[in-house]
Every structure is written in structure tokens, then in C-alpha cells.
Amino acid sequence: MRTICFILVGFCLGTSAIRNRRAFDDDGEEVDNSGCDAGQVKFGDSCLNCQPGLYANTATQICDACPFDTYSDKERSVECTECPGGGKTASIGAQSKDGA
């Protein structure tokens, strides 16, 4: 069983290793995201929504935290939004344009 942890949002679903921009589970099997909708990642036989503060990274096929000075305020984001007016965030994984 693989474990995918999203520390920034306070719950664990597990982790995948990333090699050469492809995702692998703990058994070394490549993760296949086919069959999932935009903003979702494959977990076993299910598709999980990426939560606010995260976006579905199609290169790695995992939910990644939004970088500094960007945010995602919705589930199933496929990209992060730059903070308006040159705004800054205190950390990665911001869920609002206020940096929280």
C-alpha cells in the first residue's frame, strides 16, 4: 500500500517518488493518471481531487503545493494564480490571495 502525504493541508493519502518527471509508487510501479478528470490525480482505482493550495501537476501526476506568491482557492486546480498587485505569500500552498 502506498501513502501519499499532503503535509500542508494536514492529511495523509501517501507519497509517490518522482524520477525523470514521472511518478512512481512505493513498489516502483509507474503511476498512471489516465481516466481522471482535470485537477485530479490517480490513487489506486480512484481519482482524488487536488485540494485548495494544491494543483494537479500533469508532469508528475501528483498534487503539488502552489509555489510562493501564488495561490489556489478551489478544489481541482490545474494551475496556481499569481497574487494580484505583486502580493506575497508567507509559504507555499497558499489557499487565498491573502497568502493564508
C-alpha distance (Angstrom), angle and dihedral (degrees) to the residues before:
residue distance angle dihedral
M1 . . .
R2 3.78 . .
T3 3.78 124.9 .
I4 3.80 122.2 -145.8
C5 3.81 112.4 -164.3
F6 3.76 123.3 -162.9
I7 3.79 99.3 -172.9
L8 3.80 94.6 177.0
V9 3.78 93.7 62.3
G10 3.79 95.6 39.4
F11 3.78 103.8 -116.0
C12 3.78 135.7 94.1
L13 3.75 127.4 -132.8
G14 3.83 95.5 151.2
T15 3.85 143.3 -93.9
S16 3.77 135.3 -89.7
A17 3.78 125.6 -157.8
I18 3.78 116.4 -124.5
R19 3.80 120.7 -144.8
N20 3.79 125.0 167.3
R21 3.84 91.6 -8.4
R22 3.84 91.4 -59.1
A23 3.80 125.0 109.5
F24 3.81 124.2 -125.0
D25 3.79 130.7 -174.5
D26 3.81 124.2 -130.3
D27 3.83 90.5 -86.6
G28 3.81 91.7 57.5
E29 3.81 93.7 -107.4
E30 3.79 116.1 140.1
V31 3.81 113.0 -111.2
D32 3.81 112.2 -121.6
N33 3.80 114.3 -155.3
S34 3.79 94.1 -174.4
G35 3.76 115.7 131.2
C36 3.82 94.6 32.1
D37 3.79 123.9 113.5
A38 3.79 124.7 -121.5
G39 3.79 111.1 -69.2
Q40 3.80 93.3 26.3
V41 3.80 134.0 101.7
K42 3.79 129.9 -154.8
F43 3.82 118.1 -106.2
G44 3.78 112.8 175.0
D45 3.79 106.0 -52.8
S46 3.81 92.9 -23.0
C47 3.78 136.2 82.7
L48 3.82 114.2 -134.6
N49 3.80 125.8 -158.6
C50 3.79 117.2 -121.2
Q51 3.80 106.2 -120.0
P52 3.84 127.6 -130.2
G53 3.80 110.7 -69.8
L54 3.81 89.7 35.0
Y55 3.79 134.8 78.1
A56 3.80 133.1 -159.6
N57 3.80 105.2 -103.2
T58 3.81 104.8 -153.3
A59 3.82 92.2 -165.5
T60 3.81 93.9 58.3
Q61 3.81 98.3 23.4
I62 3.81 92.3 -133.6
C63 3.81 135.8 102.7
D64 3.80 106.6 -96.2
A65 3.81 126.8 -166.0
C66 3.78 115.7 -106.4
P67 3.83 109.6 -103.3
F68 3.80 123.3 -113.1
D69 3.82 114.9 -64.6
T70 3.81 93.1 20.9
Y71 3.80 132.1 88.3
S72 3.78 143.9 -169.8
D73 3.80 116.5 -151.0
K74 3.81 97.8 177.5
E75 3.78 138.5 62.6
R76 3.81 116.7 -107.3
S77 3.80 96.9 28.9
V78 3.78 116.6 169.3
E79 3.81 93.3 -167.8
C80 3.77 139.9 15.4
T81 3.80 124.7 -113.1
E82 3.80 121.5 -125.1
C83 3.79 114.0 -118.2
P84 3.81 109.5 -102.5
G85 3.79 121.0 -109.5
G86 3.79 93.9 14.2
G87 3.81 91.6 -60.6
K88 3.80 119.6 173.8
T89 3.79 133.6 -139.3
A90 3.79 124.3 -142.1
S91 3.80 92.8 -135.6
I92 3.77 144.2 -4.7
G93 3.80 117.6 -79.1
A94 3.81 96.9 47.3
Q95 3.80 114.4 177.1
S96 3.81 98.0 -163.7
K97 3.77 140.2 32.8
D98 3.81 86.8 -108.4
G99 3.80 88.6 68.1
A100 3.80 97.3 -111.3
